[in-house]
């Protein structure tokens, strides 16, 4: 079975993820195929817009090929870096694309799925959407542009999502601007057919098919999130949650206690830098350097072991506490790569 289905229908180019057993998680060849299709279609006058969705099975895209990345990271990291290079090239191509792109986030949209959908001009959520950047739970960080997208969310919601890996639904995606439209899943086939026939009318077609979104529950916690996640220092966030002592703060603290202290600190710095990053290309260059360092560190290999391989959900993080993650360690992780190793969009 082909992992990805790339076709033209009417006046659109279609990219359909097709790894249902892996919830369409991205592999290196899939990323290369998407980039190649985009490069071909940009020169093709008959293709006026691009649609990205998934074929059979549930979920839009659960992320990347984490097991392969961890196996590589435990050795020389060459294959892991090659994967990130290919994935980030695809992310950048989507972000800078000249033609309108519509991404259908119908179902699980995590990690690499966020990187596929967020650069699109039109981002469609449904009642099935479950969006998250859960990387800190496996000793990774919200990459694929996470430092760019999350740092631009209202208040401190981006920091909250990055640290906790909290899942949000379609209504919450719409309220936060991570989705541009909320369309019932049962209307999607008709919407896609209409867009293929008249790509110039995408905005009108999506607006006509839109339904009232469910109330965004995360907004009920907005005051608490902005107050308790106000600091870019992880120790301050912990202190604020402990001091609050309420039910929500206590539950959130328990969630943070399961995450890698190292990559929580990496995430906070990534969002702090991302907010003022001059271009998306600069963002991806930094994220590639950080990813290249992180995948060969203990926490990522241990996190994948605990959550994905052995499934004991008992990772032994090193360093074990926020206080033990030094500024020097974070500086090492954020150190730029040599010029001949760094990422560039070509």
C-alpha positions in Angstrom: 0.0 0.0 0.0 1.3 3.4 -0.9 2.0 5.6 2.2 0.8 8.7 0.4 -1.6 9.3 -2.5 -0.8 12.2 -4.7 -3.2 13.0 -7.5 -4.8 15.9 -9.4 -8.6 16.2 -9.4 -10.3 18.9 -11.4 -8.3 22.1 -10.7 -6.6 21.0 -7.5 -3.6 18.9 -6.4 -4.5 16.4 -3.7 -2.2 15.0 -1.0 -3.7 12.2 1.0 -1.8 10.6 3.9 -2.3 6.8 3.8 -0.8 5.0 6.7 -4.0 4.2 8.7 -2.4 1.7 11.1 0.1 4.4 12.2 -2.6 7.1 12.2 -0.8 8.5 9.1 2.4 9.3 10.9 5.0 10.9 8.5 8.0 9.0 7.2 11.0 10.4 5.4 9.7 9.3 2.0 6.3 10.8 2.7 7.9 14.2 3.4 10.0 14.0 0.3 6.9 13.1 -1.8 4.9 16.0 -0.5 7.7 18.5 -1.2 8.2 17.1 -4.7 4.5 17.4 -5.5 4.4 21.0 -4.2 7.4 21.9 -6.3 5.8 20.3 -9.4 2.4 21.9 -8.9 3.7 25.4 -8.3 4.7 25.6 -12.0 1.5 23.9 -13.2 -1.2 26.5 -14.2 -3.9 23.8 -14.3 -3.5 23.3 -10.5 -5.0 26.3 -8.7 -5.1 25.0 -5.1 -3.8 22.1 -2.9 -5.9 19.9 -0.6 -4.2 17.9 2.2 -6.2 15.3 4.1 -6.0 11.6 5.0 -7.4 8.6 3.2 -8.9 5.6 5.1 -8.8 5.2 8.8 -9.1 7.6 11.7 -7.0 10.6 12.5 -5.4 13.2 10.2 -1.7 12.7 11.3 -0.4 11.5 14.6 3.1 12.9 14.1 6.4 11.6 12.7 8.2 8.2 12.7 9.3 8.5 16.3 10.6 5.0 16.8 13.0 5.3 13.8 14.2 8.7 15.1 14.9 7.3 18.6 16.7 4.3 17.1 18.9 6.6 15.1 19.4 9.0 18.0 20.7 6.1 20.1 23.4 5.5 17.4 24.9 8.3 15.3 21.7 10.4 14.7 22.3 10.5 10.9 18.9 9.1 9.9 17.1 11.2 12.5 18.7 14.4 11.2 17.9 13.4 7.6 14.3 12.9 8.6 14.1 16.3 10.3 15.8 18.0 7.3 13.2 16.5 5.0 10.2 17.3 7.3 11.3 20.9 7.9 11.9 21.5 4.2 8.3 20.3 3.6 7.0 22.5 6.5 8.8 25.6 5.0 7.6 24.8 1.5 4.0 24.7 2.8 4.5 27.9 4.7 5.8 29.9 1.7 3.6 28.3 -1.0 2.3 30.6 -3.6 -1.1 28.8 -4.1 -3.8 28.4 -1.5 -3.6 25.2 0.6 -6.6 23.6 2.5 -5.7 21.2 5.3 -8.5 19.1 6.8 -7.7 18.3 10.4 -10.4 15.7 10.8 -9.3 13.6 13.8 -6.0 13.3 15.6 -3.7 16.1 14.6 -0.4 15.9 16.6 3.2 16.9 16.2 3.9 16.4 12.5 0.2 16.8 11.7 0.3 20.3 13.3 3.3 21.0 11.1 1.4 19.9 8.0 -1.8 21.8 8.8 -0.7 25.1 10.3 1.1 26.6 7.3 -2.1 26.2 5.2 -4.1 29.3 4.4 -7.3 27.3 5.2 -7.3 25.0 8.2 -10.5 23.0 8.7 -11.4 21.6 12.1 -14.3 19.1 12.7 -16.1 17.6 15.7 -13.4 14.9 15.5 -10.4 17.2 15.7 -7.9 16.5 18.6 -4.9 18.7 18.3 -1.9 18.5 20.5 1.9 19.0 20.7 2.6 16.3 23.2 6.4 16.1 22.7 7.6 17.0 26.2 6.2 13.6 27.3 8.8 11.8 25.2 11.7 14.1 25.8 11.2 16.1 22.6 9.9 19.6 22.0 7.1 21.1 19.9 9.0 21.3 16.6 7.8 21.6 12.9 7.3 25.3 13.5 5.8 24.9 17.0 8.0 27.8 18.3 6.5 30.0 15.7 2.8 29.0 15.9 2.5 28.5 19.7 4.3 31.7 20.6 1.6 33.6 18.5 -1.4 32.2 20.4 -3.3 34.5 22.8 -1.8 35.2 26.2 0.2 32.2 27.5 -1.9 29.5 26.0 1.0 28.5 23.7 3.3 28.0 26.7 0.6 25.9 28.4 0.0 23.7 25.4 3.8 23.3 24.8 4.6 22.2 28.4 1.5 20.1 29.2 0.8 18.6 25.8 -2.9 19.2 26.4 -5.3 18.1 23.7 -7.7 20.7 22.3 -10.8 20.1 20.2 -12.1 21.6 17.0 -14.0 24.4 18.8 -10.9 25.4 20.7 -8.8 25.3 17.5 -11.2 27.7 15.9 -11.3 30.1 18.9 -7.5 30.1 19.1 -7.0 30.7 15.4 -5.4 27.3 14.8 -8.4 26.5 12.6 -9.9 29.0 10.1 -13.2 27.0 9.8 -15.3 24.5 11.7 -17.1 22.1 9.3 -19.0 18.9 10.3 -17.1 15.8 9.2 -20.1 14.5 7.3 -19.9 17.6 5.0 -16.2 17.2 4.0 -16.6 15.0 0.9 -19.0 17.4 -0.6 -16.8 20.4 0.3 -13.7 18.7 -1.3 -15.6 18.0 -4.5 -16.8 21.6 -4.7 -13.3 23.0 -4.1 -11.9 20.7 -6.9 -14.5 22.2 -9.3 -14.0 25.8 -8.3 -10.8 26.5 -6.3 -11.3 30.3 -6.6 -14.3 30.0 -4.3 -12.6 28.1 -1.4 -13.4 30.8 1.1 -17.1 30.9 0.2 -17.4 27.1 0.0 -15.9 26.6 3.5 -18.0 29.5 4.9 -21.2 28.0 3.5 -20.4 24.6 4.9 -19.3 25.9 8.4 -21.4 25.1 11.4 -21.4 26.7 14.9 -18.4 25.3 16.8 -18.8 23.9 20.3 -17.8 26.3 23.1 -14.0 26.6 23.5 -13.5 25.1 27.0 -9.9 26.3 27.2 -11.1 29.9 27.3 -12.7 29.2 30.7 -9.1 28.6 32.0 -7.6 31.6 30.2 -7.2 33.7 33.3 -5.5 30.8 35.2 -3.2 30.0 32.2 -2.1 33.5 31.7 -1.4 34.0 35.4 0.2 30.6 36.2 2.2 30.3 33.0 3.3 33.9 32.9 7.0 33.3 33.4 9.5 32.0 30.8 11.3 30.2 33.7 10.1 26.7 34.4 10.8 27.0 38.1 8.5 30.0 38.3 5.7 28.1 36.6 6.0 25.3 39.1 6.1 27.8 42.0 3.0 29.6 40.7 1.1 26.3 40.4 2.1 25.1 43.9 1.2 28.5 45.4 -2.3 28.5 43.7 -3.1 25.1 45.1 -6.5 24.9 43.4 -7.9 21.8 41.7 -6.9 22.9 38.2 -3.4 24.0 39.3 -2.8 20.8 41.2 -3.9 18.6 38.2 -1.7 20.7 35.9 1.3 20.3 38.2 0.8 16.5 38.3 0.8 16.6 34.4 4.1 18.6 34.3 5.6 16.1 36.8 5.3 13.4 34.0 7.2 15.5 31.4 10.9 15.9 30.7 12.3 18.9 32.7 15.0 19.4 30.0 12.6 19.6 27.1 10.1 21.7 29.0 12.9 24.3 29.5 13.8 23.9 25.8 10.1 24.5 24.9 9.9 27.7 26.9 13.1 29.1 25.3 11.8 28.0 21.9 8.6 30.0 22.3 10.4 33.0 23.8 12.8 33.1 20.7 10.0 32.2 18.3 7.9 35.2 19.1 10.5 37.6 17.6 12.0 35.2 15.0 12.4 37.3 11.8 11.2 34.6 9.3 9.9 31.1 9.4 13.1 30.0 7.7 15.0 31.3 10.7 12.6 29.4 13.0 13.2 26.1 11.2 17.0 26.6 11.2 16.9 27.0 14.9 14.5 24.1 15.5 16.8 21.8 13.3 19.8 22.7 15.5 17.8 22.0 18.6 16.4 18.8 17.3 19.8 17.6 16.1 21.1 17.9 19.7 18.0 16.7 21.6 17.5 13.4 19.7 20.9 12.2 20.9 20.3 13.1 24.5 19.2 10.6 27.2 15.6 12.1 27.7 14.4 11.5 24.2 15.7 7.9 24.0 14.3 7.2 27.5 11.0 8.9 26.7 10.4 6.9 23.6 11.3 3.7 25.5 8.8 4.5 28.3 5.9 5.7 26.2 6.2 4.0 22.9 8.3 0.8 23.2 7.9 -0.6 26.7 4.8 1.4 27.4 5.5 1.5 31.2 4.9 5.3 31.2 7.6 5.6 33.8 10.4 7.6 32.2 13.5 8.3 34.3 14.4 11.8 33.2 18.0 13.1 33.5 18.2 15.7 34.9 15.3 14.8 37.1 14.1 18.2 38.2 13.7 21.7 36.7 16.4 23.0 39.1 18.9 20.5 37.8 18.5 21.6 34.1 21.2 24.3 34.0 21.4 27.3 31.7 24.6 25.9 30.3 22.8 22.7 29.2 20.1 24.7 27.5 22.8 26.8 25.7 24.4 23.6 24.5 21.1 22.4 23.1 20.5 25.7 21.3 24.0 26.0 20.0 24.0 26.7 16.2 25.3 23.9 14.0 28.4 24.4 11.8 27.5 26.1 8.5 27.8 22.8 6.4 25.4 21.0 8.8 22.7 23.5 9.3 19.2 23.3 7.8 18.3 25.5 4.8 15.2 25.4 2.7 16.9 24.3 -0.5 
